[in-house]
C-alpha cells in the first residue's frame, strides 16, 4: 500500500502561483510513477501531468503546458506541482496518484490522495 497526502492548495487571484506537494509513504514510493489530476464540480476527473519513477520523463495536458511543472524529490518521497499563471478555469480539487507506469488515464493509477482545493478568482 501507498499512502498519499496532498497539501499546498488555497485561494489565489488569477496570475498567481501555487505549489502543491504530495507526500508518499508506505510501500517504496520511488517504484511508482506519479500523476496529478484535477476535478471541478460537475466535471470528470482530468489529467494534469505525470512524472516517471526516476523523474526523467514528464508530460502534461495541453491546458497546463508551459504553466505547470511537475518534479519529484525521491529522498523526501514527495512530488510537487508548481502552478504558475493560474487562471480561474484551473480551479478544482487536485489529486496526486501513484501507478506502476506513467500515463494520462485514471485507470493507470492504483493509489490516490484525498485531494486539495485550488480556487482561482478573476
DRENDO-644102 format. One record per residue (C-alpha): residue in three letters; x, z, y. Coordinates in steps of 0.2 Angstrom, whole numbers, plus 5000, padded with zeros to 4 digits. Layout:
N
ALAXZY...
//
This chain:
122
UNK500050005000UNK500549975018UNK499850065032UNK499749985049UNK499450065066UNK499249965082UNK499550035099UNK499849975117UNK498149905121UNK497249935138UNK496349865153UNK497349745165UNK497049615178UNK497249435175UNK499049385176UNK499749555170UNK500749585154UNK500449705139UNK501549735124UNK500649785108UNK501549875094UNK501149885076UNK502050015066UNK502049995047UNK502350125034UNK502150145015UNK502750005003UNK504349925010UNK503549845026UNK505049725028UNK504449625012UNK502949565022UNK502649435034UNK501649495049UNK500249425059UNK499249455074UNK497449415075UNK496049455088UNK494149465088UNK493049465103UNK491249525102UNK490149405093UNK491649295088UNK492549265072UNK494249345070UNK495549215076UNK497449195073UNK498549235087UNK500349225079UNK501449265065UNK503249305061UNK504149295044UNK504849435035UNK506649415042UNK505949375059UNK506749195059UNK505149105060UNK503649125072UNK502149025076UNK500749035087UNK498948975091UNK498948845104UNK497948955116UNK499349085117UNK500848975115UNK502148995129UNK501249155135UNK501349275119UNK502949315109UNK503049405093UNK504549495087UNK504949625074UNK506249775073UNK506349805054UNK507449955057UNK505950035065UNK504649945054UNK503749885070UNK503149725075UNK502749685093UNK501649565103UNK502249535120UNK500749455130UNK501149385147UNK500049295160UNK498449375152UNK496849285155UNK495049355154UNK494749255138UNK496149355130UNK495049505130UNK494749555112UNK495149685099UNK496949645092UNK497349675074UNK499049665065UNK499149615047UNK500349615033UNK500549475020UNK501749405007UNK501849235016UNK501649185034UNK500049095038UNK498649075050UNK497149115039UNK496549295037UNK496549275018UNK498449265018UNK498549445023UNK498249595012UNK498349745024UNK497649765041UNK497749895055UNK496249975064UNK496449865080UNK496749905098UNK495749845113UNK496349725126UNK495249695141UNK495749575155UNK494749565171UNK494749425183
//
